[in-house]
Amino acid sequence: MSDTSGALPAARSPVGFRFGESPSPVRWISFLLALVAFLLSVSGSALLPLIDRDEPRFAEATREMAERGEWCVPYFNGVYRLDKPPLIYWLMGISYRVFGENELGARMPSIALSALLCLLMFLIGRSFFGFRGGVVAALSTATSLQILIHGRLAAADMPMVVSIVLAQWAILRLLEGAKSTWFWILWISLGLGFLAKGPIAWAVPLATLLLWRLILWRKPAPWGRLHFLKGALVATGIVALWGIPALLSTHGAFWTQGMGEHVLRRGVEAFDGRPHFWGYYLVSSLVSLFPWSAFFGWILVSLRGSYSSRSAFLVAWFLAPFFLFTPYATQLPHYLLPGFPAFFLLLGQAATTTARSRAVSLTLFWSVWSVGFLGGCLALLATLTRPWEPRFAALRLALWALAGILFSLCLLVIAAKAILFSNCLAAPGSRPSRLLPLGLGIVSTFALAGCFWLLGASLRIVEPALTLRPLWKSLPPDTVFRASGYTEPSLVFYSGRRWLMDSEQGGPDDPSRGMAASFSIRLRRERTLQDAFRWLFSGRPPLRDSSPFSASPVRSNDGWLGATRIEGFDSARFSWVDLEVRSLPGPEKIPPKPQ
């Protein structure tokens, strides 16, 4: 890579809407778009129980850090949690003080950052491609499927994505001759990005520059404007302020486990034994970017007509996570999140392209759209083709909500096609009225928020940990909590207690436990997603348990209360679980055995 003293020529921004040049409407539109992103992410987030396994781990680790007064090293269930750096824990700790130690408090940092990301997309898109480009970039960010998911999760992804967006914007601005203020934005963002999710925050910008310079834009660039040496000292200094105390406190375990176990080992060994598929991210990206992945053909047309150093940089940015994670043994759809903002910006460029879309673009649009619409139809039909037992009624509501989300996104993208991409479809004098598609877009946005609220409310009814709350609420502080088979981290967060999981425990009548009060959970039966599909398509009911639990707790001869049955939906494994719950009171409450 060569260095030049001159700056890169900045690409000309296309002309936006006529009212887009006035500062006041622009400010209001940017605020409105960020507000839409915030409302979509916050809708249902206070009701939706902490899902998967990462959310309750992050939420509980933040609470344990607050209890210990230790904000350098996170703990979960009383032991080190060295998976991620601490920035998300710090943000969640602040949020807990405002919103309480609950689902909304745990998720508010991601919700607020998703709104900030939407605002950044508008500002970057407008500065690159005009007002229309900014609106498209922001709107697609707020309403793409993967952002709608991770924009409400108590996880470390959104702080990392926002940091990378700021860093990539600063890189382009510096290479195009911007003031030195962008130097500080670049390297401080990289430092905070590492504190959010580790080395991926540095790997994506580096891979972007390599792809851009060596493959997509093979022209000299003024690399000296980035001040790599001085900037590296700034970024590593920010990380060192936390990293050195953390390494000393854990005797190096934060590096050996955080990097060795959760970064390097996942690269060579698939997480949870999942098979590696080389085309995985090509498929998952279409789903993650839905419904806006339907406009992929528009992006190709715009790149062919107006290829510049900026657009080449955005393509390199979008492809960087593909190159980093395709050979990676562990494959998860959200690994591509750092590159998605580049797609939204390229979409903004496509919306300002005056070239007419080709038949291939329209074919791809309706193909992707049809897949999403068909997914919504299947979710809806699944609730109608078979009679559902009353205990599964909440899951039926959840499927209705899922169908509503897909239908709303399908309607939204049709409205966007008519309003924001009309230059590509019709001559200026033949554009249809935009009032109808505008109303359709507004209605679909409200419907999208309502469906997420319904999804959260329905899944809350069948969350096992929430169902168990009344059983452990009045137990003494020294109660020993044990789980076998069902060892989800949500048990730890919702109980606020320490748990012994799986191999650390014996059966409920194990004499090695002593006479301390105990609370025991055991997985008795599990109906998997495969069982659900078998029932849906064959009508064959699932096998029933031949030894049902007793309906009420009855004391046995050894002091244990008889088994109580709890059912619910395990969101981590997408399965319906039957749990056996038993409790043993303290020694002063156990009557003596008959002689």
LINLIN-V474496 format. One record per pair of residues at least 24 apart in sequence whose C-alpha atoms are under 10 Angstrom apart, sorted by the first residue. I is the first residue (numbers start at 0). J is the second residue. Records with the same first field share a line. If there is no record, write none. Layout:
BEGIN
I->J / J
END
This chain:
BEGIN
0->208 / 209 / 212 / 213 / 217 / 218 / 219 / 220 / 221 / 222
1->212 / 218 / 219 / 220 / 221 / 222 / 223
2->218 / 219 / 220 / 221 / 222 / 223 / 224
3->219 / 220 / 221 / 222 / 223 / 224
4->176 / 219 / 220 / 221 / 222 / 223 / 224
5->174 / 175 / 176 / 219 / 220 / 221 / 222 / 223 / 224
6->172 / 173 / 174 / 175 / 176 / 177 / 219 / 220 / 221 / 222 / 224
7->171 / 172 / 173 / 174 / 175 / 176 / 218 / 219 / 220 / 221 / 308 / 309
8->174 / 175 / 176 / 307 / 308 / 309
9->127 / 171 / 172 / 174 / 175 / 176 / 307 / 308 / 309
10->127 / 128 / 175 / 305 / 306 / 307 / 308 / 309 / 310
11->126 / 127 / 128 / 129 / 307 / 309
12->124 / 125 / 126 / 127 / 128 / 129 / 130 / 132 / 348 / 351
13->125 / 126 / 127 / 128 / 129 / 130 / 131 / 132 / 348 / 350 / 351 / 352 / 353
14->125 / 128 / 129 / 130 / 131 / 132 / 351
15->125 / 128 / 129 / 130 / 131 / 132 / 133 / 134 / 350 / 351
16->129 / 130 / 131 / 132
17->130 / 131
18->130
19->125 / 129 / 130 / 131
20->129 / 130
25->121 / 122 / 125 / 130 / 133 / 134
28->118 / 121 / 130 / 133 / 134
29->117 / 118 / 119 / 120 / 121 / 122 / 133 / 134 / 137
30->114 / 117 / 118 / 121
31->118
32->114 / 115 / 117 / 118 / 120 / 121 / 134 / 137 / 138 / 140 / 141
33->111 / 112 / 113 / 114 / 115 / 116 / 117 / 118 / 119 / 120 / 121 / 137 / 138 / 141
34->111 / 114 / 115 / 117 / 118 / 141
35->114 / 117 / 137 / 138 / 141 / 142 / 444 / 445 / 448
36->110 / 111 / 112 / 113 / 114 / 115 / 116 / 117 / 118 / 137 / 138 / 139 / 140 / 141 / 142 / 146 / 147 / 150
37->107 / 109 / 110 / 111 / 112 / 113 / 114 / 115 / 117 / 141 / 150 / 151
38->110 / 111 / 114 / 141 / 444 / 445 / 448
39->110 / 113 / 114 / 141 / 142 / 147 / 150 / 151 / 444 / 445 / 447 / 448 / 449 / 450 / 451 / 452
40->106 / 107 / 109 / 110 / 111 / 113 / 114 / 141 / 142 / 146 / 147 / 148 / 149 / 150 / 151 / 152 / 448 / 451 / 452
41->103 / 106 / 107 / 109 / 110 / 111 / 147 / 150 / 151 / 448 / 451 / 452
42->110 / 151 / 447 / 448 / 449 / 450 / 451 / 452 / 453 / 454 / 455
43->103 / 151 / 448 / 449 / 450 / 451 / 452 / 453 / 454 / 455 / 456 / 457
44->102 / 103 / 104 / 105 / 106 / 107 / 110 / 151 / 152 / 451 / 452 / 454 / 455 / 456
45->101 / 102 / 103 / 104 / 105 / 106 / 107 / 151 / 452 / 455 / 456 / 459
46->101 / 102 / 103 / 451 / 452 / 453 / 454 / 455 / 456 / 457 / 458 / 459 / 460
47->102 / 103 / 151 / 451 / 452 / 453 / 454 / 455 / 456 / 457 / 458 / 459 / 460 / 462
48->101 / 102 / 103 / 455 / 456 / 457 / 458 / 459 / 460 / 461 / 462 / 463 / 464 / 465 / 489 / 493 / 570
49->101 / 102 / 103 / 105 / 106 / 152 / 153 / 455 / 458 / 459 / 462 / 464 / 488 / 489 / 492 / 493 / 570 / 571
50->152 / 153 / 458 / 462 / 487 / 488 / 489 / 569 / 570 / 571
51->152 / 487 / 488 / 489 / 569 / 570 / 571 / 572 / 573
52->487 / 488 / 489 / 570 / 571 / 572
53->152 / 153 / 154 / 155 / 488 / 489 / 571
54->102 / 105 / 106 / 152 / 153 / 154 / 155 / 488 / 489 / 492
55->102 / 105 / 153 / 154 / 487 / 488 / 489 / 490 / 491 / 492 / 493
56->80 / 153 / 154 / 487 / 488 / 489 / 491 / 492
57->82 / 83 / 87 / 88 / 91 / 105 / 106 / 152 / 153 / 154 / 155 / 488 / 492
58->87 / 88 / 91 / 92 / 95 / 100 / 101 / 102 / 104 / 105 / 106 / 153 / 154 / 488 / 489 / 491 / 492 / 493
59->88 / 100 / 101 / 105 / 488 / 489 / 491 / 492 / 493 / 495
60->88 / 91 / 92 / 491 / 492
61->85 / 87 / 88 / 89 / 90 / 91 / 92 / 93 / 95 / 100 / 105
62->88 / 91 / 92 / 95 / 100 / 105 / 492 / 495
63->492 / 495
64->88 / 89 / 92
65->89 / 92 / 95
70->241 / 245
71->241 / 242 / 243 / 244 / 245 / 246 / 248 / 249
72->241 / 242 / 244 / 245 / 246 / 248 / 249 / 253
73->245
75->488 / 491 / 492 / 497
76->488 / 491 / 492 / 495 / 496 / 497 / 498 / 499
77->496 / 497 / 498
78->497
79->249 / 252 / 253 / 256
80->253 / 256 / 257
81->245 / 249 / 252 / 253 / 254 / 255 / 256 / 257 / 258 / 260 / 261
82->196 / 197 / 253 / 254 / 256 / 257 / 258 / 260 / 261 / 262
83->154 / 155 / 193 / 194 / 195 / 196 / 197 / 253 / 256 / 257 / 258 / 261 / 262
84->155 / 191 / 192 / 193 / 194 / 195 / 196 / 197 / 238 / 241 / 242 / 245 / 253 / 257
85->155 / 193 / 194 / 195 / 196 / 197 / 241 / 242 / 245
86->155 / 158 / 159 / 191 / 192 / 193 / 194 / 195 / 196 / 241
87->153 / 154 / 155 / 156 / 157 / 158 / 159 / 194 / 195 / 196
88->153 / 154 / 155 / 195
89->195
90->155 / 158
91->153 / 154
100->492 / 493
101->492 / 493
102->151 / 152 / 153
103->151 / 152 / 153
104->153
105->151 / 152 / 153 / 154
106->149 / 150 / 151 / 152 / 153 / 154
107->150 / 151 / 152 / 153
108->150 / 151 / 152 / 153 / 154 / 155 / 157 / 158
109->149 / 150 / 151 / 152 / 153 / 154 / 155 / 156 / 157 / 158
110->147 / 149 / 150 / 151 / 152 / 153 / 157
111->150 / 151 / 157 / 158
112->150 / 151 / 156 / 157 / 158 / 159 / 160 / 161
113->140 / 141 / 146 / 147 / 149 / 150 / 151 / 157 / 158 / 160 / 161
114->140 / 141 / 150
115->157 / 161
116->140 / 141 / 146 / 150 / 157 / 158 / 160 / 161 / 162 / 164 / 165 / 340
117->141 / 142 / 161 / 340
119->161 / 164 / 165 / 168 / 340
120->164 / 340 / 341 / 343 / 344 / 347
121->343 / 344 / 347
123->164 / 165 / 168 / 344 / 347
124->341 / 343 / 344 / 345 / 346 / 347 / 348
125->344 / 347 / 348
127->309 / 310 / 344 / 345 / 347 / 348
128->344 / 345 / 347 / 348 / 349 / 350 / 351 / 352
129->347 / 348 / 350 / 351
130->347 / 351
131->347 / 348 / 349 / 350 / 351 / 419 / 420
132->343 / 344 / 345 / 346 / 347 / 348 / 349 / 350 / 351 / 352 / 419
133->343 / 344 / 346 / 347 / 348 / 350
134->344 / 347 / 350 / 419
135->291 / 343 / 344 / 345 / 346 / 347 / 348 / 349 / 350 / 351 / 415 / 419 / 420
136->340 / 341 / 342 / 343 / 344 / 345 / 346 / 347 / 348 / 350
137->340 / 343 / 344 / 347
138->291 / 343 / 347 / 415
139->288 / 289 / 290 / 291 / 292 / 340 / 342 / 343 / 344 / 346 / 347 / 412 / 415
140->288 / 291 / 339 / 340 / 342 / 343 / 344
142->288 / 289 / 290 / 291 / 408 / 411 / 412 / 444 / 447
143->286 / 287 / 288 / 289 / 290 / 291 / 292 / 339 / 343 / 408
144->285 / 286 / 287 / 288 / 289 / 290 / 291 / 404 / 405 / 408
145->283 / 284 / 286 / 287 / 288 / 289 / 332 / 333 / 335 / 336 / 339
146->287 / 288 / 333 / 336 / 339
147->287 / 451
148->287 / 333 / 451
149->333 / 336
154->195 / 196
155->192 / 194 / 195 / 196 / 197
156->192 / 195 / 196 / 333 / 334 / 336 / 337
157->192 / 195 / 196 / 336 / 337
158->191 / 192 / 193 / 194 / 195 / 196
159->188 / 189 / 191 / 192 / 193 / 194 / 195 / 196 / 197 / 199 / 200 / 336 / 337
160->192 / 195 / 196 / 199 / 200 / 336 / 337 / 338 / 339 / 340
161->188 / 191 / 192 / 195 / 200 / 337 / 340
162->186 / 187 / 188 / 189 / 190 / 191 / 192 / 193 / 194 / 195 / 200 / 337
163->188 / 189 / 191 / 192 / 193 / 199 / 200 / 201 / 202 / 203 / 204 / 337 / 338 / 340
164->188 / 189 / 192 / 200 / 204 / 316 / 337 / 338 / 339 / 340 / 341
165->189 / 192
166->190 / 192 / 200 / 201 / 204
167->203 / 204 / 205 / 207 / 208 / 312 / 313 / 316 / 341
169->225
170->204 / 208 / 222 / 224 / 225 / 312
171->225 / 308 / 309 / 312 / 313
172->224 / 225
173->221 / 222 / 223 / 224 / 225 / 226
174->220 / 221 / 222 / 223 / 224 / 225
175->220 / 221 / 224 / 308 / 309
176->221 / 224
177->224
178->224
179->224 / 225
181->225
182->224 / 225 / 226 / 227 / 229 / 230
183->230 / 233 / 234
185->225 / 230 / 233 / 234
186->225 / 226 / 227 / 229 / 230 / 231 / 232 / 233 / 234 / 235 / 237
187->230 / 231 / 233 / 234 / 235 / 236 / 237 / 238
188->234 / 237
189->230 / 231 / 233 / 234 / 235 / 237 / 238
190->230 / 231 / 232 / 233 / 234 / 235 / 236 / 237 / 238 / 239
191->234 / 235 / 237 / 238
192->234 / 238
193->234 / 235 / 237 / 238
194->237 / 238 / 239 / 241 / 242
197->238 / 257 / 258 / 262
198->258 / 262
199->262 / 320 / 323 / 334 / 337
200->337
201->234
202->319 / 320 / 323
203->315 / 316 / 317 / 318 / 319 / 320 / 321 / 322 / 323 / 337 / 338
204->315 / 316 / 319 / 320 / 337 / 338
205->316 / 319
206->315 / 316 / 318 / 319 / 320 / 322 / 323
207->311 / 312 / 313 / 314 / 315 / 316 / 317 / 318 / 319 / 320 / 322 / 338
208->312 / 315 / 316 / 319
209->315 / 316 / 319
210->311 / 312 / 314 / 315 / 316 / 318 / 319 / 322
211->308 / 309 / 310 / 311 / 312 / 313 / 314 / 315 / 316 / 319
212->308 / 311 / 312 / 315
214->311 / 315
215->307 / 308 / 310 / 311 / 312 / 314 / 315
216->306 / 307 / 308 / 309 / 310 / 311 / 312 / 315
217->308 / 311
218->308
262->327 / 329
263->327 / 328
264->327 / 328 / 329
265->327 / 328 / 329 / 330
266->324 / 325 / 326 / 327 / 328 / 329 / 330
267->326 / 327 / 328 / 329
268->327 / 328 / 329
269->327 / 328 / 329 / 330
270->328 / 329 / 330 / 331
271->329
272->328 / 329
273->328 / 329 / 330 / 331
274->328 / 329 / 330
275->325 / 326 / 327 / 328 / 329 / 330
276->325 / 326 / 328 / 329 / 330
277->324 / 325 / 326 / 327 / 328 / 330
278->325
279->325 / 330 / 331 / 332
280->320 / 321 / 324 / 325 / 330 / 331 / 332 / 333 / 334 / 335
281->321 / 325 / 332
282->332
283->330 / 331 / 332 / 333 / 335
284->321 / 332 / 333 / 334 / 335 / 336 / 339
285->367
286->332 / 367 / 370 / 371
287->332 / 333 / 335 / 336 / 339
288->336 / 339 / 342 / 343
289->367 / 368 / 370 / 371 / 405 / 408 / 409 / 412
290->364 / 367 / 368 / 370 / 371 / 372 / 405 / 407 / 408 / 409 / 410 / 411 / 412 / 413
291->342 / 343 / 346 / 364 / 367 / 368 / 408 / 409 / 411 / 412 / 415 / 416
292->342 / 343 / 346 / 363 / 364 / 367 / 368 / 412
293->360 / 361 / 362 / 363 / 364 / 365 / 366 / 367 / 368 / 369 / 371 / 409 / 412
294->346 / 349 / 350 / 360 / 361 / 363 / 364 / 365 / 367 / 368 / 412 / 416 / 420
295->342 / 345 / 346 / 349 / 360 / 361 / 363 / 364 / 367
296->349 / 356 / 357 / 358 / 359 / 360 / 361 / 362 / 363 / 364
297->345 / 346 / 348 / 349 / 350 / 352 / 354 / 355 / 356 / 357 / 359 / 360 / 361 / 363 / 364 / 420 / 423
298->342 / 343 / 344 / 345 / 346 / 347 / 348 / 349 / 350 / 352 / 356 / 360
299->345 / 346 / 349 / 356 / 360
300->349 / 352 / 353 / 354 / 355 / 356 / 357 / 360 / 423
301->345 / 346 / 347 / 348 / 349 / 350 / 351 / 352 / 353 / 354 / 355 / 356 / 423
302->345 / 348 / 349 / 352
304->349 / 352 / 353 / 354
305->348 / 349 / 352
309->345
310->341 / 344 / 345 / 348
311->345
312->341
313->338 / 339 / 340 / 341 / 342 / 343 / 344 / 345
314->338 / 341 / 342 / 344 / 345
315->341
316->340 / 341 / 342
317->341 / 342 / 343 / 344 / 345
318->342
346->420
347->419 / 420
349->419 / 420 / 422 / 423
350->415 / 416 / 418 / 419 / 420 / 421 / 422 / 423
351->419 / 420 / 421 / 422 / 423
352->420 / 421 / 422 / 423
353->420 / 421 / 422 / 423 / 424 / 425 / 426 / 427
354->422 / 423 / 424 / 425 / 426
355->421 / 422 / 423 / 424 / 425 / 426
356->420 / 421 / 422 / 423 / 424 / 425
357->423 / 424
361->424
364->412 / 413 / 416
365->413
367->409
368->405 / 406 / 408 / 409 / 410 / 412 / 413
369->409
370->405 / 409
371->402 / 404 / 405 / 406 / 408 / 409
372->402 / 405 / 406 / 407 / 408 / 409 / 410
373->402 / 405 / 406
374->401 / 402 / 405 / 406
375->399 / 400 / 401 / 402 / 403 / 404 / 405 / 406 / 407 / 409
376->402 / 403 / 405 / 406
377->402
378->402 / 403 / 405
379->403
380->535
381->531 / 532 / 535 / 536
382->535
384->535 / 536 / 538
385->534 / 535 / 536 / 537 / 538
386->535 / 538
390->461 / 566 / 567
391->461 / 566 / 567 / 568 / 575
392->457 / 460 / 461
393->453 / 454 / 456 / 457 / 458 / 459 / 460 / 461 / 567 / 568
394->454 / 457 / 458 / 460 / 461 / 567 / 568 / 575
395->457 / 458
396->450 / 453 / 454 / 456 / 457 / 458
397->450 / 451 / 453 / 454 / 455 / 456 / 457 / 458
398->453 / 454 / 457
399->450 / 453 / 454 / 457
400->446 / 447 / 449 / 450 / 451 / 452 / 453 / 454 / 455 / 457
401->447 / 450 / 451 / 453 / 454
402->450
403->443 / 446 / 447 / 448 / 449 / 450 / 451 / 453 / 454
404->443 / 444 / 446 / 447 / 448 / 449 / 450 / 451 / 454
405->447 / 450
406->443 / 446 / 447
407->439 / 440 / 442 / 443 / 444 / 445 / 446 / 447 / 448 / 450
408->440 / 443 / 444 / 446 / 447
409->443
410->436 / 439 / 440 / 441 / 442 / 443 / 444
411->436 / 437 / 439 / 440 / 441 / 442 / 443 / 444 / 447
412->436 / 439 / 440 / 443
413->439 / 440
414->438 / 439 / 440 / 441 / 443
415->439 / 440
458->567 / 568 / 569 / 570
459->567 / 568
460->567 / 568
461->565 / 566 / 567 / 568 / 569 / 570 / 575
462->489 / 566 / 567 / 568 / 569 / 570
463->487 / 489 / 490 / 565 / 566 / 567 / 568 / 569 / 570 / 575 / 576 / 577 / 578
464->488 / 489 / 490 / 491 / 492 / 493 / 494 / 565 / 567 / 568 / 569
465->489 / 490 / 493 / 494 / 567
466->565 / 566 / 567
467->493 / 494 / 520 / 565 / 566 / 580
468->493 / 494
469->494
470->494 / 518 / 563 / 580 / 581 / 582
471->496 / 518 / 582
474->516 / 517 / 518 / 582 / 584 / 585
475->516 / 517 / 584 / 585
476->516
477->515 / 516 / 517 / 585
478->515 / 516 / 517 / 518 / 582 / 583 / 584 / 585
479->512 / 515 / 516 / 517 / 518 / 519 / 582 / 583
480->504 / 516 / 517 / 518 / 519 / 520 / 582
481->505 / 506 / 507 / 517 / 518 / 519 / 520 / 521 / 581 / 582
482->506 / 518 / 519 / 520 / 521 / 522 / 578 / 579 / 580
483->519 / 520 / 521 / 522 / 523 / 578 / 579
484->520 / 521 / 522 / 523 / 524 / 525 / 578
485->520 / 521 / 522 / 523 / 524 / 525 / 569 / 576 / 577 / 578 / 579
486->520 / 521 / 522
487->569 / 570 / 571 / 572
488->571
489->569 / 571
507->559 / 580 / 581 / 582 / 583
508->557 / 558 / 559 / 583
513->585 / 586
514->558 / 583 / 584 / 585 / 586 / 587 / 589
515->583 / 584 / 585 / 586 / 587
516->559 / 582 / 583 / 584 / 585 / 586 / 587 / 588 / 589
517->559 / 581 / 582 / 583 / 584 / 585
518->559 / 560 / 580 / 581 / 582 / 583 / 584
519->559 / 562 / 578 / 579 / 580 / 581 / 582 / 583
520->562 / 563 / 564 / 565 / 578 / 579 / 580 / 581 / 582
521->562 / 577 / 578 / 579 / 580 / 581
522->565 / 566 / 576 / 577 / 578 / 579 / 580
523->547 / 548 / 564 / 565 / 566 / 576 / 577 / 578 / 579 / 580
524->566 / 575 / 576 / 577 / 578 / 579
525->566 / 567 / 568 / 569 / 572 / 574 / 575 / 576 / 577 / 578
526->568 / 569 / 573 / 574 / 575 / 576 / 577
527->569 / 572 / 573 / 574 / 575 / 576
528->572 / 573 / 574 / 575
529->573 / 574
530->574 / 575
531->574 / 575
544->577
547->579
548->577 / 578 / 579 / 580
549->579
552->580 / 581 / 582
553->581
554->581 / 582 / 583 / 589 / 590
555->583
556->589 / 590 / 591 / 592 / 593
557->583 / 589 / 590 / 591 / 592
558->582 / 583 / 584 / 585 / 586 / 588 / 589 / 590 / 591 / 592
559->583 / 584 / 589
560->584
END
